[in-house]
């Protein structure tokens, strides 16, 4: 009898976790192709950061297009989804920046691009017309955009100082995220 209860409990636990795992996979802001591109550049920090910049730009383009198309199907929910993807990608790029910084990878080239590009993100998000269906996601995306820009500027300055002192480590990849 106790084996039967243990099996039933194990099945309930297993089935209880399956929907959560599937939901988590569906919330990934990257497509399978984008994930593969990120993986392919795991040891190329500058390229990896540039990929995140590209993917974030694509989400912003999609938001802009949806915002300008009042006839788009499920427009508000699509805008909300793209805003959430944008926020998640900003978090991802910041996680990568933290990892590369702690590994002393020289990412000054991509940081220069990130500082310039991320400075425009808040204005692009502010141009999205307010709507109660996605306003929380919009505010969260604005905060993420500003945070990413602030971190990129700070890290860019820190990297310039670090590599002025540690000239032998210039242009190295460090150890980056997997």
TARAHU-V433792 format. One record per residue. SS is DSSP state (@ for helix, = for strand, . for the rest). OMEGA is omega in degrees with one decimal (NA if undefined). BURIAL is b if it has 24 or more other C-alpha atoms within 12 Angstrom, else e. Layout:
ss-><SS,SS>
omega-><OMEGA,OMEGA>
burial-><BURIAL,BURIAL>
This chain:
ss-><.,@,@,@,@,@,@,@,@,@,@,@,@,@,@,@,@,@,@,@,@,@,@,@,@,@,.,.,.,.,.,@,@,@,@,@,@,@,@,@,.,.,.,.,@,@,@,@,@,@,@,@,@,@,@,@,@,@,@,@,@,@,@,@,@,@,@,@,.,.,.,.,.,.,@,@,@,@,@,@,@,@,@,@,@,@,@,@,@,@,@,@,@,@,@,@,@,@,@,@,@,@,.,.,.,.,.,@,@,@,@,@,@,@,@,@,@,@,@,@,@,@,@,@,@,@,.,.,.,.,.,.,.,.,@,@,@,@,@,@,@,@,@,@,@,@,@,@,@,@,@,@,@,@,@,@,@,@,@,@,@,@,@,@,@,.,@,@,@,.,.,.,.,.,.,.,.,.>
omega-><-177.8,175.8,-179.7,178.6,179.3,178.5,179.5,178.5,179.4,178.4,178.4,178.7,-179.2,-178.8,176.8,-178.4,-176.8,179.8,178.9,179.3,178.9,179.1,179.1,179.3,-180.0,179.9,178.4,-176.7,-177.3,172.7,177.9,178.8,178.7,177.5,-180.0,177.7,178.1,179.1,-178.7,-178.1,-178.8,-178.7,178.0,-173.0,-178.5,-179.8,179.7,178.0,178.8,176.2,177.4,177.1,179.3,-177.8,176.8,177.5,178.0,177.8,178.1,176.5,179.3,178.2,-179.8,179.9,179.3,-178.9,-178.5,-178.5,-177.5,-179.1,-178.8,-179.4,-179.1,-174.3,-175.8,179.6,176.5,177.0,178.8,-179.7,179.4,176.3,178.8,175.4,177.4,-179.7,179.5,178.3,174.4,176.5,179.7,-178.4,178.2,175.2,177.9,178.4,179.2,-178.9,179.9,177.8,-179.5,178.4,-178.5,174.0,179.8,-178.4,-177.1,-179.1,-179.1,176.8,177.4,177.4,-177.6,179.3,-178.6,-176.3,-176.1,176.4,-179.1,-174.7,-179.3,179.6,178.0,179.3,177.7,179.5,177.8,-177.9,178.9,178.4,-176.3,-179.2,-179.9,-175.9,178.3,178.8,178.4,179.2,178.5,178.1,177.0,178.0,179.0,179.3,-179.5,179.1,179.0,179.2,178.8,-179.7,179.7,178.7,-179.3,-178.8,177.9,177.6,-179.6,179.8,177.3,179.6,-177.4,-175.5,169.0,-179.8,-175.7,-174.7,-178.9,-178.1,178.6,175.3,175.3,-178.1,-175.2,173.2,-174.0,178.7,-179.5,NA>
burial-><e,e,e,e,e,e,e,e,e,e,e,e,e,e,e,e,e,e,e,e,e,e,e,e,e,e,e,e,b,b,e,e,e,e,e,e,e,b,e,e,e,b,b,b,b,b,b,b,b,b,b,b,b,b,b,b,b,b,b,b,e,b,b,b,e,b,b,e,e,e,e,e,e,e,e,b,e,b,b,b,b,b,b,b,b,b,b,b,b,b,b,b,b,b,e,b,b,b,b,b,b,e,e,b,b,b,b,b,b,b,b,b,b,b,b,e,b,b,b,e,b,b,e,b,b,b,e,b,b,e,e,e,e,b,e,e,b,b,b,b,b,b,b,b,b,b,b,b,b,b,b,b,b,e,b,b,e,e,b,b,e,e,e,e,e,e,e,e,e,e,e,b,b,e,e,b,b,e>
